[in-house]
């Protein structure tokens, strides 16, 4: 991904430093790995009758209620990552929750969930984080459709869940036009009717998680105990 991005950036600027880019990526990656070790890692074992689902963007970074105070702080996000129908990894920060950081012991805590309601709440995060697809075990098609329908009905606009209803190729073309020709087309009726709605839908989808309260019981219990 980084190599592809570097190739793309080099098309737009002659001053692009591929060596500096690689060095920066490696530095940020090391820093990101270190930051993740400051979280408490919980292995959630699903013993309910409802399987966990996933998506084409399965790692959900969920902003906490305190996120507006310091949007860049690790303390203000919760991370949820389903690794199968019966297991999920949750990352919570010790500054806000009753958890021990992964570093230096390198141990995961284990939590068992038997409530289908709790698993349902975790599953609702996936459509809000997905790029365009959600996935579940064979036979869960009806449930997947139900999740999307519930979320679309909960928000004032389905774009918060579905995002732009057009192909990836159409979206790329819209971005290219906006970047390269906005000064000529930005005020036209065609732009406002055909291109602007795509960007508005993308924006609504990007803020969906900030508008959603998961109310997960195991998370709230750890918050209250902290």
N, C-alpha and C positions, 0 to 999 in steps of 0.2 A: 504494500500500500504506500509506504513512504517513497519507494523508488518511483512508483507511478506518479505520485504527487510531485516529486522533484522534476520528472520529465515534463509534466504539465506546466509547472512554474517556469521552467527554462524557456518555454515558448513565449512567455509574456515579457520577460526582461533579460537583457543581455548581461545585467550585473548579478544574476542569480549565482550564488556560490554553492555548488553541490556538496563540496567538502564541508563547508560550514553547516549546511543543512543536516548532513549526516551526523556531525558532531553534536548539534543541538538536539536532534532526535534522540540520540543515545543518552545525552545528559538528562533530558526530560523523562525518558523511559526509566532510568535509574531512580530519579526523584519520585516518579509515580509509584514504582515498586516499593520504595521506602515508605511513602505516605500510606499505602495500603496496609503495610504491616502495623501501622499505629492503630488500626481499627481492631475491634473484637470480631473474630470470625465465628459464626454460628452455622453448624450443619443442621438444617431443618429436615427432620424425617417425617414424611407424610404418611400417616396411618389411617387417613380417612378413606371414604369410598370414592372421593373425587380426585382424579389425577391432576398433577400440575401440568400446565401447558408452557409453551415457549414461543419464540417469534424469530424474525430475521434480525432483531436487535435485542437479544435476550437479557443483557446486563442493564438493569433499570437503576438509574441514579435518581433517587427520589429526594426532593428538597424537604427539609423539616419545617416545622412552624417557625423556627428561629432564623430561617434562611435569609430573610430580608436584612437582618442585622449585619451579616458579613457573608455575602454570597460566595466568597472565595475560600471560606474556611471548610476544612474537612469535617469539622464538627457538625456542620449543618446539612449533611446528606446521609441518606441511608441507601445501601446498595443491595439489590436482590438479584440473584442469578440462579434460575432453575437449571439443574444438571441432569434431570431425568424426571419421569412422572412421579417419583416418590422421594426426591431429594432436592433441596435448594440451599444455596449458600447465602447467608445474610451478613452484611458488614455494618456494624454500628460503632459509633465512636465512644470510647470510655469517658470523654468529657461530659457526655449527656446521658449515657446509659450504663446500667450496672453490668458491664462486661470488662474482660481483661484483654489488653491489646495482644495481637498475635506475636509481636516481638517482646521479649526475646525467647519465650518458651516454645513458640511455634506449635501451639496446641489449639485445636478447634473445640468449641463447646458444642454439645449436642442437645437439641430441643426436639421433642416429639409433639406433633400436632395431630389430634384425632378429630378435630372439628372441620366439617365440610365448609362451614361458613368462613373460617380462617383461610382455608385453601382457596376458596372462591375469591376472597379479597386479594390474595396474592396473584391469582390468575388475572384479575381485572387490570393489574399493572402492565401486563404484556401488550394488550392492544394499544395502550397509551404510549408505549415506548417503541412499538414496532415501526419499521419503515413502511412496509405494505402488507406483510403476511404474518399470520399467527398459525401455530401448529399444535396438534395434540395427538394422543394415541388414536389408533384406528377405532372408529365408532363414535368419536367425539364431535363430529361435524355440527350436530344440532346445538351442542353446548357452546362451541366456538361462535356460532352465529348469535346465540343468546347473549354472550358476553358483549359483542360489538353493539347489539341492539340496545342493551341496558345502558351502555356508556353514551351512545348517541342520544338516547332519550334524556340522559341526565345533564347533558351540556346544551347550551343555547343554540349550538350549531354543530352538525355532524362533522364539520371539518376538524374539530378538536380531536376526533378519533380517527377519521378516515384520511385526513389530509387532502391534498389536491387529487381530484378524481380525473387524472389523465396519465398517459404513459410516461415512463422515465425519459424517453426521447423528446416528448413534448416539453417536459420540464427543463431539460437541458437546453433546448432551443430557446425557451422563454428567458432563461438566465443569460444566455449568450446575447440575445437581442437587447436585454436590459443593460448589460455591461458595455456593449460596443456601440449601441445606437440610441441610448436613452434620450440624449439631447434632441434627436430628430423625432422620436416617436412617443416620448414620455407624456405629452399632453394630448395625444390623439384619442379619438373615441375608440378606435380599434384596440389601442393599448389598454385603455381602462376596462374594456369589455372582455378582452381575451387573455391579457397577460397579468394585470394587477390581481384578479381573483386567485390566480395560482399562488402568488406570493402571500396573499392574505390567508389562504388556506394553509400554507406552510407555516406561517407564523402562529396561527391558532393551534396547530398540531404541536408546535414546539413548546407551547406554554401549558399544554394539557395537564402534565404532571403537577404543575404548581397550583392548578385549580382543583385538584382531586385530593380528598382526605381518605387515606386507606383505613384508618381506625383498626389496625391490627392489634389484637389483644396482647400477643407476646411482646410486641414492641412497646406498647404502653406500659406493661408491667415492668419491663426493664427500665423504662424512663422514670417511673415513679419510685423505683428502688434505688436509683442513682443518688 
